């Protein structure tokens, strides 16, 4: 792995929610997931709003419009969660 790979912004190509777990497929074919209860606004969001996740900024951010929540893919990969 070279320095360019390490510094490259992680890009999501797909995001979805199943049973209150957020799943992300990255451009490099990795799959990651996290429980919605790791973020304050997602924790209490109704299922129908939680399921409305979109990719923004060329796949670098997850966006929930109705909840007004944005979470960076890089932050998720670094483990930057709001709640334990």
N, C-alpha and C positions, 0 to 999 in steps of 0.2 A: 504494500500500500504506500503510495507516495503522498507528499504534502498536499497536493491538489485534491486527492480523494478525502483527506481528513478535513480540509477546509470547505469542501463543497457543501452547499445547502441541501439538506435532505428534502426530497420531493415526494409527496404523496400522489398516487395516481388513482386511488379509490379510498373512500371512507364510508363506514356504515356502522349501525348500532344493532346489537342483538342482546336481548335480556340485560339491558343497562350496561353493557360492555361496548366500548368504542373500539372498532377495529380499523387499522390503517394498512393499506398495501403501498409499499414504497417503490419508487422507480427501479431500484436495484433488486427488486423481487422479495425483499424482506417483508414479513408480516409482523406487526406489533399490535398490542391491545392494552387497554387499561380500563378499570372500572370507572363509571361515570361519577361515583361518589368520591373520587379523588379531587374534584373541583367543586367549589361552593355553589355556583349557579347550576351546574349540571346535576348535582346531588338531589336537589329538590324539584327538578324540572319534570313535568308530566311526560310520560312515554311518547306521546304523539309529537311533542316539541323536541324531545331529545333525539328522536329518530330523524329529524330534519337537518342533519349535518351536511355541510357543503365544503368543497375545497375552494380556497381563494388564494390570490397572489401566486399564481402558477404552481399551486400544490404545496406551498410552504406553510399554510395556515388552515386550520379547521375553523369553520364559522357556523354558529347557530344564530340565525337572524332573529327569530322570535324571542330567544333567551338573551340576546345581545352579549354573546360570549365568543371570543376569539382565542384560540390556543395554537401556538406555533408547533410545528412538527419537530423542530430542533429541541424545543423545551421538553417535549414528551420524551424524546430520545435521551435527553440529559437527566430525566427523572425529576423535572421541576413541577411537582404537584403541589397544590395548595393544602391538601388535607392528607393525613397519614393513611 
